[in-house]
Amino acid sequence: MERGALSQVAEAKRFPGESPTQTVTTQANHFFGALCGYIKLELLKGATKLNHFALKSKLYLQAIQSAYAVLRELNPVSLAA
């Protein structure tokens, strides 16, 4: 077992019968993070006048273009068909 797995086992033994995901602190943190994400998305939608599908498409396109640029830098040999 690796170190992370051992600490998870120790954590599970510390709270018998209770999953760490069911603690009040964990649920409150998750709710707060989800609320912050929702607010940021709504602000971005208002600033760009785009709906969330259009924003998602723009993000995907930018990520693919960035990944392709890095790939071209790593492999400068062109593959001719």
Helices and strands as residue ranges (DSSP letters): H 3-14, G 20-22, H 24-48, H 52-74
